Amino acid sequence: MTPASLFARGAVTAMLLSLVSLSTVNAAPAAARKQQAAECYDQGAELQKLPPSLQPVPGPCAKDADSLRIARAYEHGIGVPRSDLLAAQWYGRVNSNESLAWLREAAQRGNTAAQHELYNLLSLRQDPALEPEAIALEQKAAASGYPPAILMYALLLEDGSRVPRDVALARTMALQAAAHGPALKEVHAAFSLLVAIELAAPAPNRLQACYFAQLSHRFTPRYLHSDPAEICSPLKARERAEVTALARQWKAGTPLWTAP
């Protein structure tokens, strides 16, 4: 698939949705070992925060008892700051229903991170009965200004399969998410969505698309191998150089350049 075909209507949104959503995959053995090692490290770091009386006897990594110990510490604020969201995440390593219950409680209290994470968990279940709750949660988190939720809702609006399609609002929200820069982990996806919207417009603005493509490339994780060359190729050399310079100079929190 070439970069041009990748940015065809619908193709980029499907790809970006898969990148920024939680998804279950059959990891290769090496990836699975890497993931397990990361979880062991995370768990060990969290256990070290607890008072000595709550720390476990040394044993195999990722035991359910250890995850529960950490979850309860966050639930009650024992040795660590109290956090419904972190309690839910650690309960989720043992029992997904327990995690769901805690996320719901945190979401009801207005925790936007919990609302977004609960949206992801409900979406993974692919249960039509849970769809209204999931969408309402993400809409609420986005309206409260939570950047990952703003980006996800922009993707949903552009896609149009789960909410009424609204490309103008999707563009506005993608710009809002992108303005956070690298503080938003998936900021490259926000810029990629903006590229797709620009190219799909009745009168595509190649200058603007090139600018967003350059920014997406700037913030894209290396393993994704983003390359704006084909998006920018129709422009004159002088135009490409000017847009590239503008993209390199941009800083989070400052206005994004608007092409004439």
Summary of the structure (lengths in Angstrom):
residues: 260
radius of gyration: 21.0
end to end distance: 30.6
largest distance: 67.8
contacts: 772
relative contact order: 0.09
helix: 68%
strand: 0%
